[in-house]
Amino acid sequence: MQRTPVELTAAEQHRRATTFAELHRGPGAFVLPNPWDAGTARILAGLGYPALGTTSGGLASRLGRRDAARQVGLDEAVDNVREIAEATGLPVSADLENGYGDEPRDAADAVRAAALAGAVGGSVEDATGRADDPIYEHDRAVERIAAAAEAARELPFRFTLTARAENFLHGRADLADTIRRLRAYEEAGADVLYAPALPDADAIRAVCSAVTAPVNVLAVGAARALSVAELAELGVRRISLGSTLARAALSALVHESREIASGTFPDAAGVLSGADLAELFERG
């Protein structure tokens, strides 16, 4: 049976927005998985996750491009948001990278575009996309988050804005500056704060203790070694997976295809059947 897209009325978007905001109030922490198309969105919804987040890395892979190289534009990202938002009844938060431009107005425009496509939240990062100067200067970064927050507050529903401090993803192991930035982003209007790739549990705890807004962590490195409950004990409210699921799916494709190319067929144990997938699609 062919599934029709979910009709995203103003009332439905308001409901999703309220649901998403409430998830950040606890208790404990919740996992925000990251699908990259309608099919993966439905599978994750069918598995019982309460909300979804788009992934720039997953989208770039889907399009056959390199992630974090500014090879995907805002229009393509917005189309992906729309596809995922229409696939299920779950709230969707959009990965808006750096707002697809250096100016504060670019970050604001990205928030508006994502909201029009059905998102009820979104993240804006302080990474420039330039190898020679990877992180925006502090005041400039704050201006960009303030502009995104103002755009979010003008919407007719509660848009949950996440501000990302990217130091540790770009070789700047400066926890003090990361915390300084996150505090400034909170003051500028961000609803959720996010510093990917924090090095250890102590750093995660320090970030959570330094701010009052909910904190998102990325399940890589030190965070991946901890359980959801252990991250919640550190003060984390949301855990995202980034491109992990997309890379896991592509890894399976590469491993199996290499074996087939060598002349043998891999064991099919653990591979979902068409019926299994169909059931998950219907659940989602």
HELIX and SHEET records of a PDB file:
HELIX    1   1 ALA A   10  LEU A   23  1                                  14    
HELIX    2   2 ALA A   38  GLY A   46  1                                   9    
HELIX    3   3 SER A   56  ARG A   62  1                                   7    
HELIX    4   4 LEU A   74  ALA A   87  1                                  14    
HELIX    5   5 PRO A  104  LEU A  116  1                                  13    
HELIX    6   6 HIS A  138  ARG A  153  1                                  16    
HELIX    7   7 ASN A  167  HIS A  170  5                                   4    
HELIX    8   8 LEU A  175  ALA A  188  1                                  14    
HELIX    9   9 ALA A  201  ALA A  210  1                                  10    
HELIX   10  10 GLY A  221  ARG A  224  1                                   4    
HELIX   11  11 VAL A  228  LEU A  234  1                                   7    
HELIX   12  12 THR A  244  ALA A  261  1                                  18    
HELIX   13  13 GLY A  274  ARG A  283  1                                  10    
SHEET    1   A 8 PHE A  30  LEU A  32  0                                        
SHEET    2   A 8 ARG A 238  SER A 240  1                                        
SHEET    3   A 8 VAL A 215  LEU A 218  1                                        
SHEET    4   A 8 VAL A 192  TYR A 194  1                                        
SHEET    5   A 8 THR A 160  ARG A 164  1                                        
SHEET    6   A 8 GLY A 121  GLU A 125  1                                        
SHEET    7   A 8 VAL A  92  ASP A  95  1                                        
SHEET    8   A 8 LEU A  52  GLY A  53  1                                        
END                                                                             
